[in-house]
């Protein structure tokens, strides 16, 4: 299924039904009074989180949504039926904004969570409602009120415990393939991963956590460079970040500069995002020259008090201690750890 994380839709609640102008016409009742019924209320537009969805593709394919209108009132004091609500299913992590003002209208994170975003119009009153001692035969009724309508922008921010980020081709996809059942595309060219991938990691004692493989970032990402801030937003939901570095290209590429550059991008995109806990992972340790390069950069991280985890996504070396460290961050109460 194609991954779509941003859509714009136009939604409209149902109009209210019109009230009815009617009078009693019964035998032996020559002066029957008004008996026009009220119109029904229009249907609301409701958004509900579905745990079975992972993309906004369905909304992109059908960007115009309208709830049913209420039925008109009828004679003999019969009121119109209420219009059926329009329920729009969205995946967990969907943020709904007003497309014109950028105001956040709803932030839907939990399966089953519902929000009524647009209210249907009220039904008009029939002429029976306007009968009085001075006007016993009113010949008018109210029209139904229009339903609310808005152009909305929906953004999907993946719900994951751990987010993998780094420059393109540092081995994020290989890592998530190693630790989970996720099977993203893996190739030896930049920007192989064009959409985020989720993987569930089975940890000890029936525990598990969700990892998101975020497409590679580059300098200027907060301005939209490369794949841009379109994917930086997915990191906002993560509780823990894994910053993956590649030492195999030294000395042509400086991993310390890469580390500082991407952390600067996080800060420029969102200060709170830059405060999230990080684990620094050195990938491709199975390559001999990477082990040698590790000695060169280790003092930099040691001076900052940052523990680094050398791993190999190919051989699995170093991955068990890394998973233990991730678990310690996610379940900080050590007594609850397996």
Secondary structure in CASP SS format (residue, H / E / C, confidence):
PFRMAT SS
TARGET T0000
AUTHOR 0000-0000-0000
METHOD secondary structure of the structure
MODEL  1
X C 1.00
X C 1.00
X C 1.00
X C 1.00
X C 1.00
X E 1.00
X E 1.00
X E 1.00
X E 1.00
X E 1.00
X E 1.00
X E 1.00
X C 1.00
X C 1.00
X C 1.00
X C 1.00
X C 1.00
X C 1.00
X C 1.00
X C 1.00
X C 1.00
X C 1.00
X E 1.00
X C 1.00
X C 1.00
X E 1.00
X C 1.00
X C 1.00
X E 1.00
X C 1.00
X C 1.00
X C 1.00
X C 1.00
X E 1.00
X C 1.00
X C 1.00
X C 1.00
X C 1.00
X C 1.00
X C 1.00
X C 1.00
X C 1.00
X C 1.00
X C 1.00
X E 1.00
X E 1.00
X E 1.00
X E 1.00
X E 1.00
X C 1.00
X C 1.00
X C 1.00
X C 1.00
X C 1.00
X C 1.00
X C 1.00
X H 1.00
X H 1.00
X H 1.00
X H 1.00
X H 1.00
X C 1.00
X C 1.00
X E 1.00
X E 1.00
X E 1.00
X C 1.00
X C 1.00
X C 1.00
X C 1.00
X C 1.00
X C 1.00
X C 1.00
X E 1.00
X C 1.00
X C 1.00
X C 1.00
X E 1.00
X C 1.00
X C 1.00
X C 1.00
X C 1.00
X C 1.00
X C 1.00
X C 1.00
X E 1.00
X E 1.00
X E 1.00
X E 1.00
X E 1.00
X C 1.00
X C 1.00
X C 1.00
X E 1.00
X E 1.00
X E 1.00
X E 1.00
X E 1.00
X C 1.00
X C 1.00
X C 1.00
X C 1.00
X C 1.00
X E 1.00
X E 1.00
X E 1.00
X E 1.00
X E 1.00
X C 1.00
X C 1.00
X C 1.00
X C 1.00
X C 1.00
X E 1.00
X E 1.00
X E 1.00
X E 1.00
X E 1.00
X C 1.00
X C 1.00
X C 1.00
X C 1.00
X C 1.00
X C 1.00
X C 1.00
X C 1.00
X H 1.00
X H 1.00
X H 1.00
X H 1.00
X C 1.00
X C 1.00
X C 1.00
X C 1.00
X C 1.00
X C 1.00
X C 1.00
X C 1.00
X C 1.00
X C 1.00
X C 1.00
X C 1.00
X C 1.00
X C 1.00
X C 1.00
X C 1.00
X C 1.00
X C 1.00
X E 1.00
X E 1.00
X E 1.00
X E 1.00
X E 1.00
X E 1.00
X E 1.00
X E 1.00
X C 1.00
X C 1.00
X C 1.00
X C 1.00
X C 1.00
X E 1.00
X E 1.00
X E 1.00
X E 1.00
X C 1.00
X C 1.00
X C 1.00
X C 1.00
X C 1.00
X C 1.00
X H 1.00
X H 1.00
X H 1.00
X H 1.00
X H 1.00
X H 1.00
X H 1.00
X H 1.00
X C 1.00
X C 1.00
X C 1.00
X C 1.00
X C 1.00
X C 1.00
X C 1.00
X C 1.00
X C 1.00
X C 1.00
X C 1.00
X C 1.00
X C 1.00
X C 1.00
X C 1.00
X C 1.00
X C 1.00
X E 1.00
X E 1.00
X E 1.00
X E 1.00
X E 1.00
X E 1.00
X C 1.00
X H 1.00
X H 1.00
X H 1.00
X C 1.00
X E 1.00
X E 1.00
X E 1.00
X E 1.00
X E 1.00
X E 1.00
X C 1.00
X C 1.00
X C 1.00
X C 1.00
X C 1.00
X C 1.00
X C 1.00
X H 1.00
X H 1.00
X H 1.00
X C 1.00
X C 1.00
X C 1.00
X C 1.00
X C 1.00
X H 1.00
X H 1.00
X H 1.00
X H 1.00
X H 1.00
X H 1.00
X H 1.00
X C 1.00
X C 1.00
X C 1.00
X C 1.00
X E 1.00
X E 1.00
X E 1.00
X E 1.00
X E 1.00
X E 1.00
X E 1.00
X C 1.00
X C 1.00
X C 1.00
X C 1.00
X C 1.00
X C 1.00
X C 1.00
X C 1.00
X H 1.00
X H 1.00
X H 1.00
X H 1.00
X H 1.00
X H 1.00
X H 1.00
X H 1.00
X H 1.00
X H 1.00
X H 1.00
X H 1.00
X H 1.00
X H 1.00
X H 1.00
X C 1.00
X H 1.00
X H 1.00
X H 1.00
X H 1.00
X C 1.00
X C 1.00
X C 1.00
X E 1.00
X E 1.00
X E 1.00
X E 1.00
X E 1.00
X E 1.00
X C 1.00
X C 1.00
X C 1.00
X C 1.00
X H 1.00
X H 1.00
X H 1.00
X H 1.00
X H 1.00
X H 1.00
X H 1.00
X H 1.00
X H 1.00
X H 1.00
X H 1.00
X H 1.00
X H 1.00
X H 1.00
X H 1.00
X H 1.00
X C 1.00
X C 1.00
X C 1.00
X C 1.00
X E 1.00
X E 1.00
X E 1.00
X C 1.00
X C 1.00
X C 1.00
X C 1.00
X C 1.00
X C 1.00
X C 1.00
X C 1.00
X H 1.00
X H 1.00
X H 1.00
X H 1.00
X H 1.00
X H 1.00
X H 1.00
X H 1.00
X H 1.00
X H 1.00
X H 1.00
X H 1.00
X C 1.00
X C 1.00
X C 1.00
X H 1.00
X H 1.00
X H 1.00
X C 1.00
X C 1.00
END
